[in-house]
Amino acid sequence: MSARHPQEVPIAPRPKRKAPPAAVRSLVKAIEASLDADKAENIVRIPLAGKSSIADFMVIASGSNSRQLAAMADHIVEKLKERGRAHVPVEGRQQGDWVLVDAGDVIVHLFRPDARSHYALEKMWQAEFDEEAGAAAG
């Protein structure tokens, strides 16, 4: 390999640092309080611990328009930065139908009502939980 074209070495993903359960619950409550203060509608908390490696909780909420969704996401990011989280990825702010905030142990989905009903994340995750419960019972 020449110096002009160095070999690419894949970087192994870092193991996710798990926050203590009390800290995660506190984080969820702070996110829900922020959403409530911003007049979010239909706030739903879905526990993911033991079900998925993406996070411990998913929080889903609706806002009436893209400006409200962007403001809710901005306020969540501010709250998380106050709690010491330096980098909080946010996706979809520009499109405005679905905004995702990655708070590490908590994934936040903010939807306009029509997009929320179209993607039906609650149904998808509930169906997965119901199937697992049925398998465990049978």
Residue pairs with C-beta under 8 A, 6 or more apart in sequence:
1 7
16 53
16 104
18 56
18 105
19 27
19 56
19 104
19 105
21 56
23 105
24 56
24 57
24 105
24 106
27 80
27 83
27 103
27 105
27 106
28 45
28 57
28 59
28 106
30 79
30 80
30 83
31 59
31 76
31 79
31 103
31 106
31 108
32 43
32 45
32 59
34 72
34 75
34 76
34 79
35 43
35 59
35 61
35 72
35 76
36 43
37 75
38 63
38 68
38 71
38 72
38 75
39 63
39 68
40 61
40 62
40 63
40 72
40 110
41 61
41 62
41 63
41 64
41 113
42 60
42 61
42 62
42 116
43 59
43 60
43 61
44 59
44 60
44 61
44 122
45 57
45 58
45 59
46 57
46 58
46 59
46 60
46 122
46 125
46 126
47 56
47 57
48 54
48 55
48 56
48 57
48 58
48 107
48 125
49 56
49 57
51 128
51 129
51 132
54 107
55 103
55 104
55 105
55 106
55 107
56 105
56 106
57 105
57 106
57 107
58 106
58 107
58 108
58 109
58 121
58 125
59 106
59 107
59 108
59 109
60 108
60 109
60 110
60 111
60 116
60 121
60 122
61 72
61 108
61 109
61 110
61 111
62 110
62 111
62 112
62 113
62 116
63 69
63 72
63 110
63 111
63 112
64 112
64 113
65 96
65 112
66 95
66 96
66 97
66 112
67 96
69 93
69 96
69 99
69 110
69 111
69 112
70 93
70 96
70 99
72 99
72 110
73 90
73 93
73 99
73 101
73 108
73 110
76 88
76 101
76 103
76 108
77 88
77 90
77 101
80 88
80 103
81 88
85 103
85 104
88 101
88 102
88 103
89 101
89 102
90 99
90 100
90 101
90 102
91 99
91 100
91 102
92 98
92 99
92 100
93 99
96 112
97 111
97 112
97 114
97 115
98 109
98 110
98 111
98 112
98 115
98 119
99 109
99 110
99 111
100 107
100 108
100 109
100 110
101 107
101 108
101 110
102 108
109 121
111 119
